[in-house]
């Protein structure tokens, strides 16, 4: 059972996710409307710069009202998201586990806080395999006679933990040349989704050791002996 502080942090993280969802919905609606009117809908509408570049004064009064309304709403949400992200950073910056997690490539204050609050207490998991199953990154396994079959990911999972790991994994891959090579090799042998999940499991294993050993992320070149907390196990 999560303590009161964990519940409060979860609530503010959920609020941030809802704001991002609302922004995405409004961006999609604005782009769809621009497409219907033959206007330019390309670019990243999640930035003030792109919104300010939109020209629509040549449109009818009705259409101008619609476009300006979407722009105002998206701009308001961008501001709220920035504000809540600053608040999250301030609230969690005193948490040692979260500070250790953000030393890992691909994680920021939001993603690290979400991972920590979904795991709650790493000591609940006696092994990485249990954490992997909890996160929904372990495939279903079925056995018939002497045949062992691996199926899709287990649906009995902590959905937000699975979601954030799969969301940030590409940022992790891009900053880890060895993981990029592994991703490309698995993609060629199987497919991109399988490769993505495989690297997400590698990422989760590093998270497991960071939380268990109460230490920051270590790059391989920083490891000088087998006695050091070992990424080589990943």
URLIN-V137564 format. One record per residue. RES is the residue in one small letter. PHI is phi as a letter, one per 40 degrees, with the letter a starting at -180 (NA if undefined). BURIAL is # if it has 9 or more other C-alpha atoms within 8 Angstrom, else .. Layout:
res->RES phi->PHI burial->BURIAL
res->RES phi->PHI burial->BURIAL
This chain:
res->x phi->NA burial->.
res->x phi->c burial->.
res->x phi->c burial->.
res->x phi->c burial->.
res->x phi->c burial->.
res->x phi->c burial->#
res->x phi->c burial->#
res->x phi->c burial->.
res->x phi->c burial->#
res->x phi->d burial->#
res->x phi->c burial->.
res->x phi->c burial->#
res->x phi->c burial->#
res->x phi->c burial->.
res->x phi->c burial->.
res->x phi->c burial->#
res->x phi->c burial->.
res->x phi->c burial->.
res->x phi->c burial->#
res->x phi->c burial->#
res->x phi->c burial->.
res->x phi->c burial->#
res->x phi->c burial->#
res->x phi->c burial->.
res->x phi->c burial->.
res->x phi->c burial->#
res->x phi->c burial->#
res->x phi->c burial->.
res->x phi->c burial->.
res->x phi->c burial->#
res->x phi->c burial->#
res->x phi->c burial->#
res->x phi->c burial->.
res->x phi->c burial->#
res->x phi->c burial->#
res->x phi->c burial->.
res->x phi->c burial->.
res->x phi->g burial->.
res->x phi->c burial->.
res->x phi->c burial->.
res->x phi->b burial->.
res->x phi->c burial->.
res->x phi->h burial->.
res->x phi->c burial->.
res->x phi->c burial->.
res->x phi->c burial->#
res->x phi->b burial->.
res->x phi->c burial->#
res->x phi->d burial->.
res->x phi->c burial->#
res->x phi->c burial->#
res->x phi->c burial->.
res->x phi->c burial->.
res->x phi->c burial->.
res->x phi->b burial->.
res->x phi->a burial->.
res->x phi->c burial->.
res->x phi->c burial->.
res->x phi->c burial->.
res->x phi->c burial->.
res->x phi->d burial->.
res->x phi->c burial->.
res->x phi->c burial->.
res->x phi->c burial->#
res->x phi->c burial->.
res->x phi->c burial->.
res->x phi->c burial->#
res->x phi->c burial->.
res->x phi->c burial->.
res->x phi->c burial->#
res->x phi->c burial->#
res->x phi->c burial->.
res->x phi->c burial->#
res->x phi->c burial->#
res->x phi->c burial->#
res->x phi->c burial->.
res->x phi->c burial->#
res->x phi->d burial->#
res->x phi->c burial->.
res->x phi->c burial->#
res->x phi->c burial->#
res->x phi->c burial->.
res->x phi->c burial->.
res->x phi->c burial->#
res->x phi->c burial->#
res->x phi->c burial->.
res->x phi->c burial->.
res->x phi->d burial->#
res->x phi->d burial->#
res->x phi->c burial->.
res->x phi->c burial->.
res->x phi->b burial->#
res->x phi->c burial->#
res->x phi->c burial->.
res->x phi->c burial->.
res->x phi->c burial->.
res->x phi->c burial->#
res->x phi->c burial->#
res->x phi->c burial->#
res->x phi->c burial->#
res->x phi->c burial->#
res->x phi->c burial->#
res->x phi->c burial->#
res->x phi->c burial->#
res->x phi->d burial->#
res->x phi->h burial->#
res->x phi->b burial->#
res->x phi->b burial->.
res->x phi->c burial->#
res->x phi->c burial->#
res->x phi->c burial->#
res->x phi->c burial->#
res->x phi->c burial->#
res->x phi->c burial->#
res->x phi->c burial->#
res->x phi->c burial->#
res->x phi->c burial->#
res->x phi->c burial->#
res->x phi->c burial->.
res->x phi->g burial->.
res->x phi->b burial->.
res->x phi->c burial->#
res->x phi->c burial->.
res->x phi->c burial->.
res->x phi->b burial->.
res->x phi->c burial->.
res->x phi->a burial->.
res->x phi->c burial->#
res->x phi->d burial->.
res->x phi->c burial->#
res->x phi->c burial->#
res->x phi->c burial->#
res->x phi->c burial->#
res->x phi->c burial->#
res->x phi->c burial->#
res->x phi->g burial->#
res->x phi->b burial->#
res->x phi->c burial->#
res->x phi->c burial->#
res->x phi->c burial->#
res->x phi->b burial->.
res->x phi->b burial->.
res->x phi->b burial->.
res->x phi->b burial->.
res->x phi->f burial->.
res->x phi->b burial->.
res->x phi->b burial->.
res->x phi->b burial->.
res->x phi->b burial->.
res->x phi->b burial->.
res->x phi->b burial->.
res->x phi->c burial->.
res->x phi->c burial->#
res->x phi->c burial->#
res->x phi->c burial->.
res->x phi->c burial->.
res->x phi->a burial->#
res->x phi->c burial->#
res->x phi->c burial->.
res->x phi->c burial->.
res->x phi->c burial->#
res->x phi->c burial->#
res->x phi->c burial->.
res->x phi->c burial->#
res->x phi->c burial->#
res->x phi->c burial->#
res->x phi->c burial->.
res->x phi->c burial->#
res->x phi->c burial->#
res->x phi->c burial->#
res->x phi->c burial->#
res->x phi->c burial->#
res->x phi->c burial->#
res->x phi->c burial->.
res->x phi->c burial->.
res->x phi->b burial->#
res->x phi->d burial->.
res->x phi->c burial->.
res->x phi->c burial->#
res->x phi->c burial->#
res->x phi->c burial->.
res->x phi->c burial->#
res->x phi->d burial->#
res->x phi->c burial->#
res->x phi->c burial->.
res->x phi->c burial->#
res->x phi->d burial->#
res->x phi->c burial->.
res->x phi->c burial->.
res->x phi->b burial->.
res->x phi->a burial->#
res->x phi->c burial->#
res->x phi->c burial->.
res->x phi->c burial->#
res->x phi->c burial->#
res->x phi->c burial->#
res->x phi->c burial->#
res->x phi->c burial->#
res->x phi->c burial->#
res->x phi->c burial->#
res->x phi->c burial->#
res->x phi->d burial->#
res->x phi->c burial->#
res->x phi->c burial->#
res->x phi->c burial->#
res->x phi->c burial->#
res->x phi->d burial->#
res->x phi->d burial->#
res->x phi->c burial->#
res->x phi->c burial->#
res->x phi->c burial->#
res->x phi->c burial->.
res->x phi->c burial->.
res->x phi->f burial->#
res->x phi->a burial->.
res->x phi->c burial->#
res->x phi->c burial->#
res->x phi->b burial->.
res->x phi->c burial->.
res->x phi->d burial->.
res->x phi->c burial->.
res->x phi->c burial->.
res->x phi->c burial->#
res->x phi->b burial->.
res->x phi->a burial->.
res->x phi->c burial->.
res->x phi->c burial->.
res->x phi->c burial->.
res->x phi->d burial->#
res->x phi->b burial->.
res->x phi->c burial->#
res->x phi->c burial->.
res->x phi->c burial->.
res->x phi->c burial->.
